[in-house]
Amino acid sequence: MQTKAFSYLFSISYFGARYKGWAIQKGQPTIQGKLERVLKFVLGHDDFTLLGGSRTDSGVSCKQGYFQLFLSDKNDFAEETVSAINENLGGDIQIQFMGPVRRDFNLIKASKRKVYRYFFTDFTETPALHTAWLQLVFEKVDLGKMNKAAKVFVGKHNFSAFCTPSPTKTDFEREISRCQILLADEILYKNLADPVYYLEVVGTGFLHHQIRKMMRAIWYVGSGHWDLSEIENRLNRPSEYWGKIPPAPALGLVLWSTVLDV
């Protein structure tokens, strides 16, 4: 139970390539670990608790996420304080103060919708440096076939065949409201390769490696290695043994936006 009297909401964005995900891991650089070290330095104490809205995997980036900060003493988070935090974060992590929230506000429960995008290209002449921002697929893919595959994931399903399960996880049912392949028209991606595609997945929550395994399965269909039935069978009969699907590499994945009920 949270005992600190004051609660504050921040938005956060980060380039995840240098970090082993959000959650603190001993001896590893993580988003939460760096954020807590900088907060301790700028605030001058460690009497705070931090709650992240999304536990992104190693290498995954975030365009719009949130975290909640609990303090024992009131802090108005003046512009100079937030600027000092961002300066010490170094640029690859940036935060914005959203304001105080009621003490019983729960960021996890308030996250009503998350949008993830996975960026990729089958343009084999993509410069190596550009693959920090998107994943290169080494086979030509069929956009129409991939979109048919993506649509199969829409709805409420048991995704146990499309995640990396843990011994403590028993609920594998998740609902996806949108899943489609689109052409990236942002200037950044247009300058990286031609064409650049992205998988956009919208839902309330996701399992470990779920989107990356879905991406891999969609590639299999798009390149002709799988029929649609390979995905349908795994969703319709999740309790059967299926061969493991390797997750797509992390660097193409971005938590694009988060919708909160504040």
N, C-alpha and C positions, 0 to 999 in steps of 0.2 A: 504494500500500500504506500502511495506517495504521501510523504509527511511535510514536504517543503511548501511554504505558504503561497509562493508566487509562480505563475506559469506563463511562458512566452512562446510565441510561434515564430519560426523563421523559415524562409524558403532557402533552398540550397541547389547549386548546380556544381558539377565536377566532371573532369576528364579522368576516367577510371583506369587508364592504361598503367599508371605507376602504382596502383594500389591493389591489395588483395581483398577487394570488396569493402562493404560497409563495416561489418562487425569487427570488433577488436579481436586480434589474434596475437598471442605472445610472440614477440620477435619479428612480426610482419608489419609492413606499412599498410594501414587501413584508413578509410575516410573518417570513421568515428574516432579512431585513435589520434589522428592528427588534429581533428577538430577539438577534442577534449584537451590536448596539450596546449593549443593556442588559446582556448578559453581560459584555462588556468593561468597562463602567462598574462593575458590582457586584463582579466578580472582581478588578478592578484590573490586568488584562492581556488580551492577545489571543492567548495561546498555547493555543488550543483549536481543535477542528474539530467542526462540527455536521453531522449527517446526518438529514434529515427522512424520515419514513416515507411521506409522500404529498405530491406536488407539486400542490396544488389550484390551480385557475384563478383569475384575477382575479374578485373579488366573491364567491367561494364560501366558506362558513363551515365550521367544524369543531366538532363536539360532543366527539369523542374520537379524538385522533390521538396520535402518538408522535414523539419525536426522540431521537437518540443523541448524547451529548456526549463527546468524547475530550479528555483532559487529560494533560499531562506529569507533573503532580504530583497526589497524592492529595487529594481534597476530600470530606468527609463530608456536605456540603450540609445544614448545620444549618437548623432551621426558620426562624431569622432571615434566613439567606441567601436561601432560597426566597421568603420574604415580601418581602424587599427587591427581588428580581427582579420579582415580580408587581406591586409598587407602582410600579416604574419602567416596567413595560409598560403601565400606565395603565388596565387593566380590560377592554379589548376583546381582549386576549390574556392567557391565564392558563395557568400550568404547575403540575405537581405532580411532585415527586421520587419516582421508583419504586424507585430503588436502583442499586447497581453491577451491571454485567454483565461476563461474561468478555470478554477483549480480542478474541477471534475472533467474538464475537456480531455478526451482520449483520442490522440492522433490516429491510432490504428483503426479504431471504430469509425472515425470521421472520414477516412479515406474511402470515398464512394466509387471512384473510378480511376483506373490507371491506364495510361496509353504507352505502350512500348513500340519502338521502331527498330527493326534490324536492317541495316544498310549493306547492300552487296552489289557486285557487278560481275558479269561474265566477260568483260573486256580484258583480254589477256595481256594487253600492252600497258596496263595500269602501272605507273611507277611504284616501286616498292615503298617509298615514303608515304604514299597516299593510303596504304593499307593500315595506317594508324586510325583511319576514320571509317573504313568500310572493308568488308571481306571480299576477297577475290575468289570466285568460283571457277574452277579450272575446266569446266565443261559448259557448252552452250545450253541455255535453259529456255524452255517454252513458257512464256508468260501466261498464256491461256490455260495450260495444264496446271501451272502453279496456283492460279487463282481458283480453279476448281478444287484443288487440294486444300487450299486455305479455307474455303467455305465449309468444308466438312467439319472443321473444328468449332464452328459457330454453334452455340447452345450450351446446355448443361451436360457434362460428360464426366466419366471417371478417367482421369489422366494418368493413372498409375503406369501405363506403358509409355508415357511421354514425360517422365521426370526421373530424377535421381532420388529414390526413396531413402528415408532415414528410419531407424528402428522405432523412433518415437512418433512417427507420422502414421495415422490411421485413416484420415479423411483425405481422399484423393479426388473428390468431386469439386469441380470448378465450373464457372459459367463464363463463356466468352460471348460478348455482344457484337463484336466486329473482328473480322480477320480477313485481310486482303493484301494483295501485292499491288503496289503503285509505283509509278515512275517518279523519282525524286527530281523536283524542279527548283529546289533551293540553290542559290548561286554557289554555295560552298561545294555541294555535291556535283553540280554540273562541271565544275572545274577539276574535279578529281578523276573522273572517267566518263565514258559515254558508251552505253547508258549506265545510270545508277538506279537500282531498284530498292524498294524497302518493303518489308513485311510490317504491317501495322496491326497490332493486336490490342484489343480493348477489353478489359474485364475488371472485376472487383479485387481479385488477388490471384497469385500464381504460385506454383510449386517450384521447388529447386530444379533449375535447368529446364523448366517446362517450355519456355518460348524457344530456347536454343535447340531443343530436340524437335519441336514442331518445325522450326526452320529447316533442319536437316531433312526431315521427312518430306517437306514440300520440295526441297531441292531434288530428292530422289525421284519424285514424280515428274518434276519439270525436266529432268535430264533423261527420262525414260527408263530408269532402273526399277521403279515401282509403278504399279497401277494404283488407282484410287482405293481399290479394295484393301490394300495393305494398311492404309490409315483407318478405313472404316472398320476393319476387323479388330484392330487394336482398341478402338473406342467402344465397339459393341460387345467385345468379349475380353474385358480387361483382366479377368482373373486367370486367363490362360497364360502359359509361359511364352513370351515373345523374346526374340533376340534383342539385345540392348542396342539402342540407337545412340550413337555418339553425339553429344551436344555440338552444335555449330560453335566455332570460336567466339570468344567473348567480345572482341573488340568492335564488332559490327553492331552491338546491341546498346540501345540508349533508352533509359526511362524518359520518355518525351514529355509527359505531363501527368499531373495528379490533380484530381478534382476532390475538394474537401467540402464537407457539410459543417460549416463553422457556426 
